[in-house]
Amino acid sequence: MTTEISGRSKQTKKIGIIGMVGNLFLFIIKIVISLITKSQSMLADSINSATDILSSLMTFVGGKISGNNSDANHNYGYGKAEYVFSLIISLIMGYLAIKISAEGVTSLVEHNIFEFSYGLVIVCLITICTKFFLYKHTIKIGKETENILILANASDHKSDMLVTASVLVGVLAANLGIYWLDGVVAICIALKILFDATRIFTESYAVLIDKSMSETELNKIHEIIKSFENIDHVDKVTSKAAGKSFVVIIKVSVDGNMTVNESHEIAGKLKAEVMKLKDIYDVVVHINPV
């Protein structure tokens, strides 16, 4: 378990560093071209890249903290740090979504006009290519580690490709004199960011309030218990999240005439079998007499 946590932490920190470098590069070229052309949609996209830098930083810090082993004060490790930082990222994204949408509405009401530039087109194409590379690399690692921070980053990279494609549409429309589309695109970007923020918040919140295992996984545990002939019946099976893994508490009843050693042997074997299941951090077995 310690080796798995360490490897997971290293992968998370690596993704965070790559994300920070890539997003910083995109932020700089976007903010420069948006200030030159006064494009609201490109400005909104640059702000989105700024949040991506922060998200990557949160990924790095969260990965570093969650990689710490359990200790006297944190018996089940620091796995939930991933979800704490994911929750923070979602709140920041939500705030910026509201801010961007407000600026988009202002652009529509005041009939803001920006200067078309092929530089905008080039920046959009660079962004799409860069984000495609970041997405492919991040989603691969995210699926391998099943890490919500990395998967959230991958989802963000994918959303950014779509967002920038929308910006590109607005830029090309401006070349035809359809300037109002710029403000509309900015609002669409804001809605997309808000949607992603809500999804990340919901997933993180569920773990932080100790979401239980799925019915499918609980049924697997019940099937294992049924395979033990000396167990009379199951009293209760509960679980609580410990980062991406779960702590399982099993209460079963056995023949009251069994010796302590016999019932202890059953508990040990049951724990060993359940520990073989995926994403199990620890198993506590409580034996009751019939």
N, C-alpha and C positions, 0 to 999 in steps of 0.2 A: 504493500500500500504506500509506504514511504517513497519508494522508487517511482511509482506511478505519479504521485503528487508532485515530486521534483521535476519529472519530465514534462508534466502538464504545465507547470509553472514556467519552465524555460521556453516552451513553445508559445505561451501566452505573452511573455515579455518580448520575445522576438517579433511576434505579430504587431505588438504595440509600437516597437521602434520603427519597423518598416512602414506602418501606417502613419506615424508622425512625420517621417521624412517625405513620404509621397504626398500627404495632404498639405504639408507646409509649402511644398513646391507649387501645388495647384492653387493654394490660397494667394500666394504672391502674384502669380500671373493673372489670376482672375480679378483681384482687387485693383491692380494697375490698369487693366483694360476697361474695367467698369467705370473707373474714375475718369478715364480719357473719353469714353463714349457716352457716359451718363446712362448706361443701361441698367434699369431696375432689376431685370431678371438675372443679369450677370452679377450684380451686386448681391442679390439674394443668394445666388449660387456660391459666391465667395464667402458669405457668412456661413453657409452650409459647410463649406470646407473648413472654416474656423472651428465649427462644432466637431468636425471630424478629427481635427488635431487634438481637441480636448478628449474626445472619445478614445482615441488611440493612447493618450496619456493615462486615462483612467484604466484602460486595458492593461497597460504596463504595470501600474501601481497595484491594481487588483490582482494581477498574476503574481507579483512579488509577494504580496501579503498572503494570498491563498496557498502559496507554496510552503509556508511555514508548517512544521510538524506540530502535532498536538502536544500540549504541555499541561502543567498543573492548573492553569487558569482557563484553558480551552481544551477540555477533554476530547472533543470531537474535531479538533483541528480548526483551520481558518477558511474552510471551503466556502462559507457563505459570503466571504469578502467579494467574490466575483459578482454576487447578486446585489450586494450593497452598492458597488460602483456602477453596475448596470442600471440600478434604480436612479442614481444620481445623474447619469448620462441621459436617461429618459426625461427627467425633469428639466434639464438644461435644453434639450431638444424641443420640449413642449413650449418653453418660454420663447425661444427663438422663432418657432413656427408662428406664434401669435404676432411677434414683432414684424416678421417678414410679410405676413398677410396684411397687416395694417399699412405697411409701406406700399404694397401692391395696390391696395384700395385708393390710397392717396394719389398714386401715379395715374390711376384711371380717372379720378375726380378732377384732378388738376390738368389732365391731358398732357402729361409730360412727354416730351419728344427727345429721343437720344440719337446720336450720330451713328449711322451704320458704318461698320468697319470690317474688313476681311480679317482683321486681327481677332475679332470676336469669334468668327468662324473657326479660325486656327486654334484658339484657346479651347473652344468646345470640343474639337476633334482630339486635341492633346489630352483633355480631361477624360473623355470617353475611353481612349486607349489605355491611359494610366489606371483608371478605375477598373477596367476589365482585367488587367494584370493583377491588381490588388485583390479583386474579388475571387479569381480563380485560385490564387495562392491561399487566401484566407479561408475560403469555404472548404478546401481540401483539409487543412489543419483542423478547422472547426469540427468537421464530421469525424475526424480521427479521434479527437479528444473529447467530443461532446461537451464543449465549453460554451456557455451562454454568452460570455464576453466576446469570444472570437466569432461565434455565429452572428452575434448582433453587429459586429464590425463588417462581416461578410454581407449581411443583409443591407447595411448602410452603403457599402460600395456598390451593390447592385442597384439600389435606389438612386444613387448619385448618377449612374450611367443613364437611367431613364430621365432623371431631372435635367441633366445637361443636354440630353437629346431634345427635351422640351424647350430649353433655352435656345438651342440651335434653330428650332422651328420659329421661335419668336424673333430671332435675329434676321433670319431669311425673310420673314414676313415684313419686317421693318424696311428691308430693301425695296419692298413693293409699296411702301407707304402705309402699311397697316400697323401703326405704332401702338394702338390700344392693346394689341395682343401681348406686348411686353409685360404690362401690369397683370394681365390674366395669368400668364405663365408664372409670374412671381407668386400669385395666390395659390396656384396649383402645386408649386414647390412646397409652400407652407403646409398645405393639406397633407402632402405626402410625408413630410417630416413629422407632422403631428400624428399621423397614422402609425408610423414606425415607433414613435415615442410611446404611444399607448400600448402597443404590442410588447415592447421591451419592459415597460413598467409592470404590465400584468404578469408576465412570466417571472420577473424578479420578485414581485410581491408575493406570489404564490409560494415560493420557496422560503422566503423570509418569515412567513407566518406558519411554517412547518407543514407544508402540504404533504399529504399521505401518498403512499405508493399507488400506482394504478391498480384497478381491479384485476387486470391480467396478471400482474406480478404477485398480488396477494393470493390469487388462485393457485399459482405455482407453489407458493409456500404451503398452502393447505394440502395440496397433493403430496408434497414431501412428508408432511406430518402424518397423512393417512397411510403412508408406506411403513410406518412403525407400528408393529402389531401390539407392542406393550403399552401404547398410548390409548387410553380408554376414549377420550374425546378432547376436542379443542375448546378451551374456555374463551380465549380471545387472542387476536393477532392485531397489533397496532404498529405503526411506523411513523417516523419523523425524519424530515430532511436534514442532512448534514452536508451542505454544499450540493454537489451533483449526486451524492450517494445517500443511502438511507440507513437509519438505525432501526432495527426490527425488534419488537418485544413480543415474545410468544408465551402464552399461558396455557398449559395443558394439564390434564388430570391422568394419573396412573393409579394402579392398584395400591391402596394404602398399606398393604402388608409388605410392600417392597422395602428393601434396606435402603439406607441413604446412598450407599455406594452404587446400588443398582439404578436408582432413579437419576443419580448424578451422571452415570455412564450414558443413559438415554439422552439426557440434556446435552451432553458433550457431542454425541453423534449427530443429534438434530441440528445443533448449531453449525457443525462442520458442513453438513449438507446444504443448509440455507446459505452459508457464506459463499458457496460455489456460484450462486446466482449473480447476475450482473448488477453492478452499482450497489453492493451491500457493504456498508462501512463497519457495522458491528451487529451482533445478534445477542439478545438477552433471553434466556429460556427460564421460565418459572414453573416449577413442578408442584401441582396440587394433588392431595390424596383423594381418592374416590371414597 
